[in-house]
Amino acid sequence: MAASLGSGSFLAPCGNQLHGRSKHKTPVVSTTTTAKGQKGVRRVVQAPGQEQFAPGSTLGKMINLRLNKINWAVLDEASQKLEGELASQPILGLVKAEILLRGVDVLEAEGRGYKEYILIRSLGLKMWFTFATLRAGVFDPQMRCAVGKALASPDGEFNIYRRVLEHAPEAKSGNWEGFADGLAGDAKKAFASIDDDAKNTTKINYDASVTSQHFEFIESEINKCAEVVRSIKAGEVVTTSLLVPWMDPGTAPGGSNSEVGDTGADATADDSSSDDTDVESMFGKKKKKNKMPKKGVSTVASLKATVGALGLEKTLSKLVKKQQEPTFLEVDAWNVGDKQATGSDAIAAACGILLQMPEKTTLIVPSDVFASALTFDLGVLGKERDVVSVARYNEMEDSEPTGNNTCVFLSFDPQAQTEDDEPLKQAVAAAKKSGKGVALLVVGLGGGRGCDAVEGPAGAADARAAAEDRVRGRAGV
């Protein structure tokens, strides 16, 4: 994946990690080659904390790391001329896809910083490819991790930057199901390419108790929720839930609705690994050089801001400074230390359920970051389905498309620690007043250890009922 966020550290498109300012005062001038597979691009270290690509180089013209700027016009021109370099510079695939979807003028006017851009697209690509692996029927936990590693490899055939370019035209045309099918096809091909050696040397980031049945259950949950929402009539208010079992080693957050899973060596990941192609969840884990926050200290809490309250750009600016790993604020409360597999699969499940929503539906998600990552900032998911945050929905008022028949409100339980319930209550009240069908869709955390493909984990019925009760209370219905 493109970015690994530590305390002020990132991965550039060429694969080098950009560290914060060094404590040493003596300037150092040197050049370093990029990661394997990124041929022909060099990075000049002008001074500690002042990394720049070589002056005159393609990436040097496109990206100013010191000023955190992207020159989209030059980048567009370069991407057209460097068609043959896509194999050695896979970031160009994402660049070309971005320009196809949104256009240079929009990107230039937006003025988003390089670090913020890499963060939001990392979140979106991880969401879509994690869901695509489920859509492809890859349920075995070890194979999910192996497929993720193949997708994340910078010099691999299935690199996600190259593949997103291949399928971007489907999203551009409004065929997001076709976009998802294309990504799932890539996951299937990656699956078929994995030999025994690649499988057996893949680190598994799920608990040792996790089996294919966990993911079969998640898939069935997506389909069941879709059926419920599709049956809603005007004026009705329905609450439905999608349970995701706890799949990380150890005890789930709170510990009240899950059991401690087995945490054998096969189920844990070594943070000291030097494998630079790994990222979290099904994509593996990045090597970290910064200590994890103390237990109980939330990334969201450290931001001192509620989910959705700051707006997209301000939230991204804070996230690139604060986050240890690129994760969604919505599932911050699902993560225990560096254990983020369950939260990542919850985000992917949410992507899957939203993709199945009826046409002419307004999809209201918790934050601008989620809406941006899901839709590549297009704000639509095809079939006349608009995607907005709760905050933006409340700002729309009478400007909401009158042709939309249903409003679907996506929530997560447990919710982010600083998420404010009042905006959700206001938005749900407005949707009810308009006479539209209203669906409260909550992605809830289920128990750990064993999971039946149909019935789910132990205590599923109680966990489901509790999650639905809480979201109704938050929504004021």
Summary of the structure (lengths in Angstrom):
residues: 477
radius of gyration: 21.6
end to end distance: 40.2
largest distance: 68.9
contacts: 1664
relative contact order: 0.12
helix: 45%
strand: 13%
